[in-house]
Amino acid sequence: MRARLPLLLLLGGTAVLYLWRLGDSGWANAYYSAAAQAGAASWRAWFFGATDASGSITVDKTPASVWVMGLSARLFGVNAWSVLVPQALMGVASVGLLYATVKRTAGQAAGLIAGVVFALTPVAVLMFRFNNPDALLVLLLVAGAYCTVRAAESASWRWLVLAGAAVGVGFLTKMLQAFLVLPAFGAAYAFAAPTSWGRKVLHLSGALGAMVVAGGWWVLVVELVPDRPYIGGSQGNSVLELALGYNGLGRLTGDEVGSVGGGRGWGSVGWSRLLGAEMGGQIAWLLPTALVLLVAGAWAGRRRERVGLLLWGGWLLVTAGVFSFMNGIIHAYYTVALAPAIGAIIGTGAVVLWRRRTEPGAAAALSGALAVTALQCYLLLLGWSPALATAVLVLGLLAAVGLFLSAAAPPALVVPVAVVAALLGPGAYSVATAATPHSGAIPSAGPASSRGGGVVVFGGANRGMGGLLSAPTPGAQLVDLLRDNSGRYKWAAAVVGSNNAAGYQLGSGVPVMAVGGFNGTDPAPTLEQFQQLVRSGQIHYFLGGAFMPAETGSDASQRIAEWVEATFQATTVDDVTVYDLTAEAQG
């Protein structure tokens, strides 16, 4: 029990941080909360990841994370806690798996350091308290790393197949991003597995096959079933187009048909992107430190430790490189995928260098890593808390001197100061993140964030970015209106944009069609299809709302909004423009 106490404290502390005041964020990302609500009401909507129970259109990702939230909502009711608690528990499980993985290659102390660094990374605190797909993706990829390490120890094809399956399910969570770890997993197994090269190739091929099966079965079903919801984010109702285009190669090239702004203009590319104002506070606290310890640990480590550094270093460098140079849509919270690798490298590298601290080279590397940490945290804290920034810098530099003189300095004094200096900055920022409610489509770690942008309004009040990135909260009169006789209609209402639809659906509990999908640029439905649904009495109301203009993609949603405005009489309920599609058309 005593040996397990540090791990229990790590997991317990992580659970408190990730669950504390979790409900303050409400629906968090209403887009996925609405899909969970739909899945709780309809198994068909749950399987395809539809945003409403009647199944008009899916979320613009593969639906594995929606499956988890939908099941939780079925069991515990549709509420903020049933949607968000699974993400927090995924975070605790990810920390535990990271500890177990690093422990196998570098020992318990390294595993504990890795877990603490990971748990206190601000973007990890953000995303494990939020309902985007990233929480499940990180859990699955860490599980894949654990299986790869187990496989490499004894050339076990079974463990390697499990690693492939974990990455495959990761594809069902967030598509091609899951594949960024494949070079690292393959290299670690090829380097370390105690078997012939022929068997290594055979085992890796089997793992690749498992990945294809685990990630491809749902894609095959979707492509073969014609009577299903439209695939959100695609222009041709194809999940393969979504995976390879809007959510695939388009993220690299910037050529994303249907994206607002054409998928371009998402910040300057280059290695400095991860250290800049937008992403620095999310992930960059210990990123330079990890790079220093990666090189030094590879030089000073034993074979098993080098295997771990090869795996985590490959994960970090490939993922960081893609995030740094991709030209398409990228958001700061994507960087949560770097957090496990940073934690593992720091845990492994710190233990390796501490073991050899009496050697000048190791002492210099350990001291330099902490000095880099102190300077980086100072720069990130300066705009938020100058006093804390100064304290971190002073403590860090003092501890760096102590580590350089580690042969003479007492470890009982140097080590605690070094740990506090390294973790005080990201720890304080993480607590501020947990204490701040976060909502909308683009969350950001830290005490506060603000975003803005332009809109186009059709038949309703201007809600700013609410038409695209955040969901409206309907008033009581509008809720009563949507619920009244809603059972007679397949959709109680329709509105342009998925976040608009999500807000009205979550507020009323009845299906609301998201015309045009997330960006309002999907041809779902077309004007002709929408007119047929209106003629057959399947949609009760159309709600005016705001949405962003797009340079590419379908203009069907705009045409639908204009047709409704020209055809039906407008009324205003709770400051929302409402069109009764069952009423007689205007002359």
C-alpha positions, 0 to 999 in steps of 0.5 A, a space after each residue: 500500500 505504501 508503494 502505491 500511495 504516491 500514485 493514489 495521491 497523483 490520481 486523487 489530486 488529478 480527479 479533484 482538479 478535473 472535477 472541481 466546479 465542473 458544472 460551472 461550464 454548463 453545456 461547454 461545447 453545445 455542439 457536442 452536447 446537443 449530439 449527446 442529447 440526440 444520442 440519448 433519445 435515438 439510437 440511430 442518431 447515437 450511432 451516426 453522431 447526429 446533432 438532433 434526434 431526427 437525424 438531419 446531419 452529423 457532427 463534423 467528426 467521427 462520433 466515438 466521443 459522442 458515443 461516450 457522452 450519449 451513453 452517459 446521458 442515457 444513464 444519468 439524464 441529459 445535463 452538464 455533469 453527464 456530458 462533462 464527467 466522462 471527460 474528467 474521468 478520461 483525464 484521470 485514466 490518461 494520467 494513470 496510463 502515462 504513469 504506468 507507461 513511463 514507469 516500465 521504461 524509466 521507473 516509478 519516479 519518472 512515471 510520477 513526474 510524467 503524471 504530475 507534469 501532464 496533469 498540470 498542463 493548462 491545456 490538459 486541464 482545459 480539455 479534460 473539463 470540456 466535451 470536445 473529442 480531444 479528451 478521448 483521443 488523448 486517452 486512446 493514444 496514451 493507451 496505444 503507447 502503453 501497449 507499444 511499450 509492452 509489445 516492445 518488451 517481449 516482441 508481443 504481437 498481441 500487445 502491438 495489435 492492441 496498440 493498432 486498435 487503440 489508434 484505430 478507435 482514435 481515428 473514430 474519435 478525431 480522424 487523421 490526427 490519431 495517425 500522427 503517433 504512428 511513426 513513433 510507435 513503429 520506430 520504438 517497436 522496430 528498435 526495441 523488440 527482441 526478435 528478427 526483422 522479418 517478425 517485426 515487419 509481420 507484427 507491424 503489418 498485423 497492427 496496421 491491419 488491426 488499426 484499419 479494422 478498428 477505425 474502418 468498420 464504421 466508415 464502411 457502414 456509413 458509406 453503405 447505408 443510404 438512409 442516414 443523416 448527412 455527413 456534416 463537414 462534407 460537400 458530398 455526403 461522404 465520410 471519406 471526403 470528410 476524413 481526407 479533405 476538411 478534416 484531413 489533408 485540408 488541415 495541412 494545405 489550407 484547402 478546406 472547402 466549406 470552411 469559413 474563410 476558406 480554411 486560410 488565415 489561421 496564423 503564421 506557420 513555423 516553430 515559433 507558433 507553439 511558443 506564441 501568444 495564442 498557444 504558449 499559455 496552453 502548452 509551452 510552459 515546459 516544451 523547451 525543457 522537454 526538448 533539452 531533456 530529450 537530447 540529454 536523456 538520449 545521451 545519458 540514458 540506458 537502453 530501456 530509457 532510450 526506447 521510451 524517449 524514442 517513442 515519446 520524442 517521436 510523438 512530440 516532434 512529429 505532432 509539434 511539427 505538423 501543428 507548427 506548419 499546417 496551413 488549415 484550421 488549427 486551434 490552440 486546444 489541439 496542443 493537448 495532444 503534446 502534453 503526454 509526450 512532454 510529461 513523459 520526456 521530462 519525467 524520463 530525462 530528469 531521472 536519467 540526469 539526476 542519476 548521473 548528476 555528479 558528472 559535469 555534463 549531466 549536471 550542466 544539462 539538468 541545470 540548464 533545463 531548469 533555467 530554461 523552464 524558469 525563463 519560459 514560465 517567467 515570460 508566460 506569467 509576466 502578462 498575467 501575474 508579474 509577482 508570480 513570474 518574478 518568484 518563479 524566475 528567482 526560484 528557478 535560477 537559484 535551483 538551477 545553480 544548486 543542480 549544477 553544484 549538485 555534488 555539494 548541494 543538499 538534495 533535500 533542499 535543491 529538489 523541492 525548490 526545483 520542483 516548485 520552480 518548475 510546476 508553480 507557473 503551469 500549476 497556477 495557470 491550471 488552477 485558474 483554468 479550472 476556476 474559470 467556466 469555459 464554453 463555445 467552440 474554441 476554448 482556451 486555457 487560462 483565466 479569461 479569453 475573448 474572440 470576435 468576428 463578423 457575421 451575416 444576419 438573415 431574418 433575425 437579431 445579430 448575435 455576433 459570433 453566436 451564430 458560429 462559435 457559441 450557442 444562444 440561450 432561448 427565453 421561456 416564451 420561445 421554449 414554450 413555442 417550440 415545445 407546443 405540439 412538437 410531437 406532430 413534427 419531425 423537427 420543431 424548428 430549423 435554423 442556420 448553423 449547428 451552434 444556433 440549433 444546439 442552443 435552441 435544442 438543448 434549451 427546449 429538448 426538442 429536435 432542431 435542424 441545423 441547416 448547413 451544418 457547423 459553418 452553414 456551408 454544407 448542402 444539407 438540405 438543399 433548397 429543394 429538399 427543404 421546400 419539400 420538407 416544409 410542404 410535407 409538414 415536417 418542420 414547424 418553425 424557422 428561426 432567424 440567426 447569425 452565421 459567418 460568411 464563407 468563401 467556399 462551400 454550398 450557399 444552400 443555407 443562405 438560399 433557404 434563409 432568403 426563401 423563408 424570409 420572402 415566403 413566410 410572415 415573421 414574428 418576434 418571440 424573446 427577441 428571436 425572429 420566428 417564421 411559422 412554416 405551417 402557416 399560409 405563405 405570404 402573397 
